[in-house]
Protein backbone atom coordinates (compact mmCIF):
# COMPACT_ATOMS: atom_id res chain seq x y z
CA UNK A 1 0.00 0.00 0.00
CA UNK A 2 3.02 2.24 0.18
CA UNK A 3 2.78 5.10 -2.24
CA UNK A 4 -0.99 4.82 -2.59
CA UNK A 5 -2.65 8.16 -1.89
CA UNK A 6 -6.33 8.37 -1.05
CA UNK A 7 -7.85 11.84 -1.11
CA UNK A 8 -11.32 10.72 -0.05
CA UNK A 9 -12.30 10.48 3.58
CA UNK A 10 -13.23 7.22 5.27
CA UNK A 11 -16.87 8.38 5.44
CA UNK A 12 -16.89 9.10 1.69
CA UNK A 13 -15.52 5.64 0.88
CA UNK A 14 -18.01 3.98 3.24
CA UNK A 15 -20.88 5.91 1.61
CA UNK A 16 -19.60 4.86 -1.82
CA UNK A 17 -19.58 1.20 -0.72
CA UNK A 18 -23.29 1.58 0.15
CA UNK A 19 -24.16 3.50 -3.02
CA UNK A 20 -26.33 2.34 -5.88
CA UNK A 21 -23.43 2.89 -8.27
CA UNK A 22 -21.11 0.55 -6.33
CA UNK A 23 -23.93 -2.02 -6.06
CA UNK A 24 -24.31 -1.89 -9.86
CA UNK A 25 -20.56 -2.25 -10.36
CA UNK A 26 -20.35 -5.21 -7.98
CA UNK A 27 -23.29 -6.91 -9.70
CA UNK A 28 -21.67 -6.48 -13.12
CA UNK A 29 -18.28 -7.73 -11.92
CA UNK A 30 -19.93 -10.77 -10.32
CA UNK A 31 -21.55 -11.52 -13.69
CA UNK A 32 -18.09 -11.31 -15.28
CA UNK A 33 -16.72 -13.73 -12.69
CA UNK A 34 -19.50 -16.22 -13.39
CA UNK A 35 -18.73 -15.95 -17.10
CA UNK A 36 -15.03 -16.58 -16.44
CA UNK A 37 -15.94 -19.69 -14.42
CA UNK A 38 -18.12 -21.00 -17.25
CA UNK A 39 -15.30 -20.29 -19.70
CA UNK A 40 -12.88 -22.28 -17.52
CA UNK A 41 -15.32 -25.20 -17.45
CA UNK A 42 -15.70 -25.07 -21.22
CA UNK A 43 -11.91 -25.20 -21.66
CA UNK A 44 -11.82 -28.47 -19.78
CA UNK A 45 -14.70 -29.87 -21.83
CA UNK A 46 -13.24 -28.66 -25.14
CA UNK A 47 -9.77 -29.96 -24.34
CA UNK A 48 -11.21 -33.42 -23.74
CA UNK A 49 -12.99 -33.33 -27.12
CA UNK A 50 -10.59 -31.41 -29.34
CA UNK A 51 -7.21 -32.42 -27.87
CA UNK A 52 -5.53 -28.97 -28.05
CA UNK A 53 -1.94 -28.59 -26.94
CA UNK A 54 -1.30 -28.42 -23.21
CA UNK A 55 0.47 -25.08 -23.61
CA UNK A 56 -2.56 -23.53 -25.31
CA UNK A 57 -4.93 -24.78 -22.64
CA UNK A 58 -2.66 -23.58 -19.83
CA UNK A 59 -2.21 -20.16 -21.44
CA UNK A 60 -5.97 -19.75 -21.84
CA UNK A 61 -6.58 -20.86 -18.24
CA UNK A 62 -3.89 -18.45 -17.03
CA UNK A 63 -5.54 -15.64 -18.96
CA UNK A 64 -8.91 -16.35 -17.39
CA UNK A 65 -7.41 -16.67 -13.91
CA UNK A 66 -5.70 -13.30 -14.44
CA UNK A 67 -9.01 -11.71 -15.34
CA UNK A 68 -10.62 -13.20 -12.24
CA UNK A 69 -7.82 -11.81 -10.05
CA UNK A 70 -8.24 -8.38 -11.64
CA UNK A 71 -11.98 -8.44 -10.86
CA UNK A 72 -11.24 -9.50 -7.27
CA UNK A 73 -8.81 -6.59 -6.97
CA UNK A 74 -11.36 -4.08 -8.28
CA UNK A 75 -13.95 -5.42 -5.83
CA UNK A 76 -11.48 -4.89 -2.97
CA UNK A 77 -10.53 -1.30 -3.86
CA UNK A 78 -12.91 0.41 -1.39
CA UNK A 79 -11.61 -1.74 1.47
CA UNK A 80 -8.01 -1.10 0.39
CA UNK A 81 -8.76 2.63 0.41
CA UNK A 82 -10.18 2.37 3.94
CA UNK A 83 -7.04 0.50 5.05
CA UNK A 84 -4.84 3.22 3.53
CA UNK A 85 -6.88 5.96 5.20
CA UNK A 86 -6.60 4.17 8.57
CA UNK A 87 -2.85 3.74 8.12
CA UNK A 88 -2.42 7.40 7.20
CA UNK A 89 -4.29 8.38 10.36
CA UNK A 90 -2.15 6.05 12.48
CA UNK A 91 1.02 7.48 10.91
CA UNK A 92 -0.10 11.05 11.59
CA UNK A 93 -1.02 10.18 15.18
CA UNK A 94 2.36 8.51 15.70
CA UNK A 95 4.20 11.52 14.28
CA UNK A 96 2.21 13.86 16.52
CA UNK A 97 2.96 11.74 19.59
CA UNK A 98 6.64 11.63 18.70
CA UNK A 99 6.80 15.44 18.32
CA UNK A 100 5.03 15.91 21.65
CA UNK A 101 7.44 13.51 23.33
CA UNK A 102 10.42 15.45 21.94
CA UNK A 103 9.02 18.73 23.30
CA UNK A 104 8.64 17.23 26.75
CA UNK A 105 12.29 16.18 26.84
Number of C-alpha atoms within 10 A of each C-alpha: 9 6 6 10 11 15 9 11 13 18 10 12 18 14 12 14 16 11 12 11 11 15 13 11 14 16 12 12 17 16 12 15 19 13 14 18 15 11 15 18 12 12 18 12 12 13 14 10 9 9 10 12 9 10 9 11 17 12 11 15 18 13 13 18 16 12 15 20 13 12 16 14 12 14 16 11 13 17 14 16 21 19 15 19 20 14 14 14 12 12 12 12 12 12 12 12 12 11 11 11 10 9 8 6 5
